[in-house]
């Protein structure tokens, strides 16, 4: 009788190989998660607006101390302070938009337009510089937005016939553009039914700029804003959430005008592959000659005018052509 052959002993996989295999699986999973996170645009913070005026029929007149138009100005990074005087800003005497707001104040009586410069911290902390103690961009931007929105909401409640001309530069342009987008989407500081009161929106060096989503005042580059270029990295860098493009301005699109000089990395950013390096470059771009010289014709001009000259003329026309409400 033949003997059955014994089954060969099972070969055991060394424990260290099992451990290495487990590490490989975990590593692959982490890479997949990281890639998904990097490719997901940053959502940032959802703008929190003060209660807007209820959607009710407008009166036929408003109080005598109401201006016909509120010209709301939001300066750029390092051009304002949280305690600055909104009617006589002195935080930075070289603030770019002073070249627009000051002439408007001289041209028009305050009863025609109240030129109000939003006071906010206006800083941009560079996280790659451990010695930088400035306010984070997210917090600075949020403060500027909320103060601008609060001013609009309050005036709209007290002066329901007053129109609005909005303008901003750099970080201020991001804030003003976000205000316009919120209003167009029906979640802004004024009721959706009051969108016609927004007479115009002027942006210089908008960090969320998308070519063709508004009136691009030529000469205009085909690039995008830094927040759009870096949107794939979302909130990877603490305190600096790149929120991507806005997708347009809805019914306000025909009233939004954007100026961007070719080579200005804030609004004409290149493709980014290294977010940490790009944030450092972005911080440096705020001081670049291109970004700093919109008050001259060196890097941007239209018909011999600088960007600030163009914006002044545009704003003056909006104010001059605005309706004259009845007062009591």
C-alpha positions, 0 to 999 in steps of 0.5 A, spaced: 500 500 500 502 506 497 504 511 502 501 518 501 506 524 500 506 529 506 504 536 503 509 541 503 510 545 509 507 552 507 512 558 506 511 563 511 512 571 509 517 574 513 513 579 518 518 585 516 515 584 508 508 584 511 510 591 514 513 594 508 507 592 504 502 595 509 506 601 509 506 601 501 499 601 501 498 606 506 503 611 502 499 610 496 493 611 500 496 618 502 498 620 496 491 619 493 488 623 498 493 629 497 492 629 490 485 629 491 486 635 496 491 639 491 486 638 485 480 641 489 479 648 489 479 652 495 472 654 498 475 659 503 470 663 507 463 664 505 462 672 505 458 673 511 453 679 510 449 684 515 442 684 514 440 687 508 434 691 507 428 687 506 425 687 498 420 692 499 417 698 494 422 703 494 420 710 497 419 716 492 424 720 497 429 719 502 432 724 508 436 730 506 442 728 509 443 722 504 448 722 498 445 721 491 451 716 490 456 712 495 463 711 492 466 706 496 473 705 495 477 699 498 485 700 498 490 695 497 495 691 501 499 696 506 495 701 503 490 702 509 489 701 517 483 698 521 483 705 524 484 710 518 479 715 517 474 713 511 473 720 509 480 723 510 485 716 509 492 718 512 494 711 513 498 711 507 499 717 503 502 713 497 495 709 497 494 708 489 486 709 490 488 716 493 489 718 486 482 717 484 478 718 491 481 725 492 480 728 485 472 725 486 472 729 493 474 735 490 470 735 484 463 733 487 459 736 493 458 730 499 451 731 497 452 728 490 457 723 492 460 720 499 467 718 498 468 713 503 475 709 503 474 702 507 479 702 513 481 695 514 488 692 516 490 690 509 496 686 510 498 679 507 503 675 512 508 671 508 508 664 512 515 662 509 518 668 513 517 666 520 519 673 522 513 676 519 508 678 524 502 681 520 495 679 519 494 673 515 491 674 508 484 670 510 483 675 516 485 681 513 480 680 507 475 678 511 475 684 515 475 688 509 469 685 506 465 685 512 466 693 513 465 694 506 458 690 506 456 693 513 457 700 510 453 698 504 447 695 508 447 701 513 446 706 508 441 702 504 437 701 510 437 709 511 438 711 504 434 706 500 435 711 493 442 712 494 446 708 488 453 705 489 460 706 485 465 701 488 472 700 486 478 697 489 486 695 488 489 689 489 487 686 495 481 691 495 479 689 488 478 682 491 474 684 496 470 689 492 469 683 486 467 679 492 462 684 494 459 685 487 459 677 486 455 676 492 450 682 490 449 679 484 448 672 487 442 675 491 446 674 498 450 681 498 449 686 503 443 689 499 437 686 497 437 682 490 432 687 488 436 693 489 442 691 484 440 696 479 443 701 485 450 698 483 452 703 478 459 701 477 464 696 479 472 698 478 477 693 479 485 694 478 489 688 479 484 683 481 487 677 484 481 673 482 481 675 475 478 671 470 479 674 463 472 675 459 468 675 465 467 682 466 469 688 461 477 687 461 479 694 459 485 694 454 490 693 453 489 686 457 493 680 458 490 673 457 492 670 464 488 669 470 489 672 478 493 669 483 488 666 486 485 662 480 492 660 478 493 657 485 486 655 486 488 647 486 492 648 492 486 650 496 488 651 503 495 648 503 498 654 506 495 656 512 492 663 513 492 664 505 486 660 502 486 661 494 479 661 493 479 661 485 475 664 480 468 667 481 465 665 475 462 671 473 458 677 476 451 675 473 447 681 472 452 686 474 457 683 469 456 689 464 457 694 470 464 691 472 470 693 469 477 690 470 484 693 469 490 688 469 497 690 467 501 684 463 506 681 467 503 683 474 503 676 478 497 678 482 492 679 476 496 675 470 499 669 474 503 664 471 502 656 472 504 654 478 507 647 480 510 649 487 505 652 492 510 654 497 515 658 493 509 661 489 506 664 496 513 667 497 513 670 490 506 672 491 508 676 497 514 679 493 509 681 487 506 686 491 512 690 491 513 689 484 514 695 479 509 692 475 504 692 480 506 698 484 505 703 478 498 703 476 498 710 477 503 711 471 503 709 464 509 705 464 506 698 464 499 700 463 496 705 459 489 707 455 489 713 450 495 716 454 492 715 461 494 711 467 490 706 470 488 711 476 486 716 471 482 712 467 478 709 473 477 716 475 474 718 469 470 712 469 467 713 476 466 721 475 462 719 469 458 714 473 457 719 478 455 725 474 450 720 470 447 717 476 439 719 478 438 725 483 433 722 488 428 726 491 429 728 498 425 731 504 
